[in-house]
Amino acid sequence: MGVKDTSSPCRVLEGLHGVQLSGRSLYRDEGLDPGDFDASTCEGAEIVRISQKLLIRRLWQQRPSCLRPIHCCLHGDRHVAETIANVLTSLPFIVLGFQAPRKNLNTALYANSLVGVGIASSLYHSSRGEIRKILRWADYTTIAATTLCLSRALRDENPKLLMAASTMLLPFQPLMVSAVHTGMMEVAFAKRASVKPELKMAHNLHKLSSLLGGALFFADDWFPRTPYIHAAWHLAAAIGVGTCNKLLE
């Protein structure tokens, strides 16, 4: 207890970046080692580098919500039977993708994106663990990409700025991109059905399936413990997609 250890506080603090001890060489002019300046310079550069990293991380964390990935809901698939139902009801999108017209590049991209929706949905519903979060994001993103491709296939004269902005926001706000381009598709469908009588039946079926699909989409979030709602939404959405293919024929 009577032993003096005057160096211990200094040696503890010397290991911390940015700590300078006022009782040492900062106020001494004699006995300076030139190597001390090199060490302090390197330490100062390290402090600056760490500060820049922290600043960049803080700015990234404070980015606008439109540049943030979606927070995916991961409920559902609580038992094997529900997983099988969700996977089976994802397969019609693959079939519709192969059946969709491929008259030009835009329609081919739309058809391939439909196949991607079926594959992404099947992989998501059959997955478990941490990868499920990534696959849920992929599920949302492929759906948004499909609406974007359909909008382009229906109207090649869409504003380039809108299409570019939608493409940039696709990984971050797929739901918003889906909403915008689904609305554009609904307007185009209604206009064509008003001048082409052969599309009226398909349009009426499309409206019913869209209303039912929208109700099931929100019910899936409101009643997360109710089984097979998501599978029913898959079927309603598949019917709506099938009627959209009539627009491309």
C-alpha positions in Angstrom: 0.0 0.0 0.0 2.9 2.4 0.6 4.5 1.9 -2.8 4.2 4.9 -5.1 3.4 4.1 -8.8 3.5 7.5 -10.5 3.6 6.0 -14.0 0.4 3.9 -13.9 -2.1 6.7 -14.7 0.0 8.0 -17.5 0.5 4.6 -19.1 -3.2 3.9 -18.9 -4.1 7.1 -20.6 -1.3 6.9 -23.2 -3.1 4.1 -24.9 -6.1 6.3 -25.7 -6.3 8.1 -29.0 -6.5 11.9 -28.6 -5.3 12.0 -24.9 -2.5 14.3 -24.2 -0.9 14.6 -20.8 -0.1 18.1 -19.8 2.6 17.2 -17.3 5.0 15.8 -19.9 6.8 16.9 -23.0 4.1 19.3 -24.1 5.6 21.9 -21.8 9.2 20.8 -21.9 11.7 22.3 -24.3 14.6 20.0 -23.4 15.2 16.3 -24.0 12.8 16.1 -27.0 13.1 13.1 -29.2 12.4 13.8 -32.9 10.6 10.4 -33.1 8.0 11.8 -30.8 6.8 14.2 -33.4 6.5 11.4 -36.0 4.4 9.3 -33.6 2.1 12.2 -32.6 1.6 13.1 -36.3 0.6 9.5 -37.2 -1.7 9.4 -34.2 -3.3 12.7 -35.3 -3.8 11.4 -38.8 -5.5 8.3 -37.3 -7.8 10.4 -35.2 -8.8 12.4 -38.3 -9.5 9.3 -40.3 -11.7 7.8 -37.5 -13.5 11.1 -37.2 -14.2 11.1 -41.0 -15.6 7.6 -40.8 -17.9 8.5 -37.9 -19.1 11.6 -39.8 -19.8 9.6 -43.0 -21.6 6.9 -40.9 -23.7 9.6 -39.1 -24.7 11.2 -42.4 -25.7 7.8 -43.8 -27.8 7.1 -40.8 -29.6 10.4 -41.2 -30.3 10.0 -44.9 -33.9 10.6 -46.0 -36.5 7.9 -45.7 -36.8 7.6 -49.4 -33.3 6.3 -49.6 -33.8 3.7 -46.8 -34.6 0.1 -47.6 -38.0 -1.1 -46.5 -38.6 -2.8 -43.2 -40.1 -6.1 -44.3 -42.7 -8.0 -42.4 -41.6 -11.5 -41.8 -44.7 -13.1 -40.3 -46.4 -15.9 -42.1 -45.3 -19.4 -43.0 -46.0 -20.5 -39.5 -46.3 -24.2 -40.4 -45.4 -26.5 -43.3 -48.9 -26.5 -44.8 -49.0 -22.7 -45.1 -45.5 -22.7 -46.6 -46.6 -25.2 -49.2 -49.7 -23.1 -50.0 -47.7 -20.0 -50.4 -45.1 -21.6 -52.6 -47.7 -23.3 -54.8 -49.6 -20.1 -55.3 -46.4 -18.4 -56.4 -46.0 -20.7 -59.3 -48.8 -19.2 -61.5 -46.6 -16.1 -61.9 -44.0 -18.2 -63.6 -46.6 -19.7 -65.9 -48.0 -16.3 -66.7 -44.5 -15.0 -67.4 -44.0 -17.8 -70.0 -47.4 -17.1 -71.5 -47.0 -13.3 -71.7 -46.4 -11.8 -75.2 -42.8 -11.2 -76.2 -43.3 -8.9 -79.2 -40.4 -6.6 -78.4 -37.8 -5.8 -75.8 -40.1 -4.1 -73.4 -42.7 -6.9 -73.4 -39.9 -9.5 -73.1 -38.5 -7.7 -70.1 -42.0 -7.7 -68.5 -42.5 -11.4 -69.2 -39.1 -12.3 -67.7 -39.8 -10.1 -64.6 -43.0 -12.1 -64.0 -41.0 -15.3 -64.0 -38.6 -13.6 -61.5 -41.6 -12.7 -59.2 -42.6 -16.3 -59.0 -39.1 -17.5 -58.3 -38.4 -14.8 -55.7 -41.7 -15.5 -53.9 -41.1 -19.2 -53.9 -37.6 -18.8 -52.4 -38.8 -16.3 -49.8 -41.7 -18.5 -48.5 -39.5 -21.6 -48.4 -36.6 -19.9 -46.6 -35.9 -19.6 -42.9 -33.3 -17.7 -40.8 -31.5 -14.5 -41.6 -31.6 -15.0 -45.4 -35.4 -14.7 -45.2 -35.0 -10.9 -44.7 -32.9 -10.6 -47.9 -35.3 -12.7 -49.8 -38.3 -10.7 -48.6 -36.6 -7.6 -49.9 -36.0 -9.4 -53.2 -39.7 -10.4 -53.3 -40.8 -6.8 -52.9 -38.2 -5.5 -55.4 -39.1 -8.0 -58.2 -42.8 -7.1 -57.8 -41.9 -3.4 -58.2 -39.6 -4.1 -61.2 -42.5 -6.0 -62.8 -44.9 -3.0 -62.5 -42.1 -0.8 -63.9 -41.6 -3.1 -66.9 -45.3 -3.3 -67.5 -45.7 0.5 -67.4 -42.9 0.7 -70.0 -44.4 -2.0 -72.2 -47.8 -0.3 -72.2 -46.5 3.2 -72.8 -43.1 3.7 -74.4 -43.6 7.5 -74.2 -43.5 7.6 -70.4 -41.5 10.5 -69.1 -37.8 9.6 -69.0 -37.3 11.4 -65.7 -40.1 9.4 -64.1 -38.7 6.1 -65.3 -35.1 7.1 -64.2 -36.3 8.1 -60.8 -38.3 4.9 -60.4 -35.3 2.8 -61.4 -33.1 4.6 -58.8 -35.7 4.2 -56.0 -36.5 0.6 -56.9 -34.1 -1.0 -54.3 -35.1 1.5 -51.5 -38.8 2.1 -52.0 -40.3 -0.8 -54.0 -43.7 -0.3 -52.6 -43.9 3.3 -53.7 -42.6 2.4 -57.2 -45.3 -0.4 -57.3 -48.0 2.0 -56.3 -47.1 4.7 -58.9 -46.8 2.3 -61.9 -49.7 0.2 -60.9 -51.8 3.4 -60.9 -50.5 4.2 -64.4 -51.3 0.8 -65.6 -54.9 1.0 -64.2 -55.4 4.3 -66.1 -54.1 2.8 -69.3 -56.2 -0.3 -68.9 -59.4 1.8 -68.4 -58.7 4.0 -71.4 -58.1 1.0 -73.7 -61.2 -0.9 -72.4 -63.3 2.2 -73.2 -62.4 2.1 -76.8 -62.0 -1.6 -77.3 -65.1 -3.6 -76.4 -63.2 -6.9 -76.5 -61.2 -5.7 -73.4 -64.2 -4.8 -71.3 -64.7 -8.3 -69.8 -61.0 -8.6 -69.0 -61.1 -5.1 -67.5 -64.1 -6.0 -65.3 -62.3 -9.1 -64.1 -59.2 -7.1 -63.5 -61.1 -4.5 -61.3 -62.6 -7.3 -59.2 -59.3 -9.1 -58.7 -57.6 -5.8 -57.9 -60.1 -4.9 -55.2 -60.0 -8.3 -53.7 -56.2 -8.4 -53.9 -56.0 -5.0 -52.2 -58.3 -6.1 -49.4 -56.3 -9.3 -48.9 -53.0 -7.4 -48.9 -54.1 -5.2 -46.0 -55.8 -8.1 -44.2 -52.5 -10.0 -44.3 -51.0 -7.2 -42.1 -54.1 -6.6 -39.9 -54.6 -10.3 -39.2 -51.1 -11.8 -39.2 -52.3 -14.9 -37.3 -54.9 -15.8 -39.8 -53.5 -18.6 -42.1 -53.7 -18.7 -45.9 -54.5 -15.0 -46.4 -51.2 -14.5 -48.2 -51.9 -17.5 -50.4 -55.3 -16.0 -51.3 -53.6 -12.7 -52.2 -51.2 -14.6 -54.5 -54.2 -16.0 -56.4 -56.0 -12.7 -56.7 -52.9 -11.0 -57.9 -52.2 -13.8 -60.4 -55.7 -13.2 -61.9 -55.1 -9.5 -62.1 -51.8 -10.1 -63.9 -53.4 -12.5 -66.3 -55.9 -9.9 -67.4 -53.0 -7.4 -67.8 -51.5 -9.7 -70.4 -54.5 -9.1 -72.6 -53.3 -5.5 -73.0 -50.1 -6.7 -74.5 -51.6 -9.0 -77.2 
